[in-house]
């Protein structure tokens, strides 16, 4: 997936970032327009589609199914907790039609990297999801939440868009109610078909979203474009939940980040995430009215094939 950038292009980007005027007219900490829709896949328990600017397009489908509780190989204390936990299984795939970068074996490594980041964030107490509420029969059966993200188009900042779309899809997800009965020494599980009885995933509001800052020269930018990502020396990804608790930090790239700059970047990320979470929740709460326009970021409920 390695792509080269010319010296003149890199210099142009560096000068623009230094002057706080990027190639598309944004400042260093400005987002592109975001549009998204929930409930776009009828066969899923929940779904959402998000488009960033006129490029990056992510579709997330969530399916809840009854599965086996997994706690083999865990220590006794950890195993006793996992015996009462449901689980979340994540998968991210970048479609080859989204970009030439996603063609061939290089895309497999990138898909695995994105999937691992999602798995680390969403499996555990930091995810906000109450995994105990997903347990049906302790030590035996539980609800397994399958989260499948598909990148349909690429214009930079994939991971932030995936997190934003996943949170909206989990908000849209409904878990059917179950009735557990013991019949002749065996536990029988009945899944109720009544849609009105289905409930949201407990703790969805604490699901974190992520913001990535790209260090370019001595400055950093938010919501980078593909060319800006190629000019990036180092990336810092931070995921934070509604309470302001940091759920994960990841630094990537070959460049270094000075301690003073690191503190500044984290502070900027926390400010951006607070605004982002408020905007998304306002739109989700008002989605039945067809969308909302909030601040500099326009988040709308659109038809599935509608253009921005």
Secondary structure, DSSP 4 states (H G I P E B T S, - for coil): ------HHHHHHHHHHHHTT--TTS--TTPPPPEEEEE---TTSSEEEEEEETTS-EEEEEEEEEEEE---TTS-HHHHHHHTT--EEEEEEEE-TTT-GGGSSHHHHHHHHHHHHHHHHHHSSGGG---GGGGEEETTTEEEEEEEEEEEEE-SS-HHHHHHHHHHHHHHH-EEPPEEEEEETTEEEEEE---GGG-EEPTTGGG--EEEEEEEETTEEEES--HHHHHT-SEEEEEEE-TT--EEEEEEESSS---HHHHHHHHHHHHHHHHHHHHHHHHHHHTGGGTEEEETTEEEE---TT---
